[in-house]
Amino acid sequence: MRLKSLLIAGAAFALSGAPALAQKWDMALAYSATNYHSEIAAEFAAEVTAKSDLEIVTHPSGSLFGGSEIFGAVRRGLAPIGERLISALGNENALYELDSVPFLATSFADAKKLYDASKPTLVSTLDEAGVHFLYSCPWPPQGFYSVRAADSLEAIEGLKFRAYNATTSKMAEGLGMLPTKIEAAELSQAFATGVAQSMISSGSTGFDRKLWEHVDYYYDVKAWLPRNMVIVNQGAWSGLDDATRAVITEAAATAEQNCWAKAEELDSWYVEQFKENGMNVGTLNADMTAAFETVGAELRDAWLERAGDAGKAVLEAYAQ
């Protein structure tokens, strides 16, 4: 706690505009150091540090701020830079949930097309919130993890479902499960103690947390491809000189390209790791697929109603 307090105090001092002997940014990350999101972030930080007078130091596994705290910490200036799952911010603005609208974009190609169509709106929405956008990176397509064989709705009824955003909570309810919000860093313990028994998440998350130790079934649903984003406090960004901002922007573009490629490369590899570690890997049967898609269609309609004209415009751009 003392380290965290000192880092927060240092960040607040730096963002206050007070003179500093050296520029250093602490970067808040929610995922483990070995997760590819964190690895790409570390490469990004190293490139900026090597090419400018700004040092960026990454803090993975929620060691600086927990996942649910990162966006607020960056916006308030408690941390100058951080990474957050975009759809987890859906309660602030429905537009943040776009990449997690069920079955809207289920492949990397479609997810990239959706990102390109929505990026201008995302950037402007973040700007209004006092946050500067740097880059975004996807997770592999979302699969369904369950401690029971999911061969019928009755089989999964009442399962405790780990939710990470509003969409996953509502999808769990629509399928008869009981949602509970759990951050990635808490997953292993949650499944080990029975606090969670099922979830929709990427192969990456399941691999990082060795969920085969607690979960027997993985279904390759490909429900959507959620994305993380790396953001900077607007005041911290404005306080940099043009040359440093140019270095960061270039490093961010490289990180984004590398991260998309890494996510696609690892997608099938994660699934193979599940098989090798004894999980039952497959796809949902026709009835269960229909049930998932029915709930997904209801959630898409509900999202569009919440997102209004801005959401409609993004979907129209995506459809072109």
Buried (B, 14 or more C-beta within 10 A) or exposed (E): EEEEEEBBEBBBEBBEEEEEEEBBBBBBBBBBBEBBBBBBBBBBBBBBBEBBEBBBBBBBBBBBBBBBBBBBBBBEBBBBBBBBBBBBBBEEBBBBBBBBBBBBBBEBEBBBBBBEBBEEBBBEBBEEBBBBBBBBBBBBBBBBBBBBEBEEBEEBEEBBBBBBBBBBBBBBBBBBBBBBBBBBBBBBEBBEEEBBBBBBBBBBBBBBBBBBEBBBBBBBBBBBBBBBBBBBBBBBBEBBEEEBBEBBEEBBEBBBEBBBEBBBEBBEEBBEBBEEEEBBBEEBEEEBEEBBBEBBEBBBEBBBEBBEEBBEBBBEBBEE
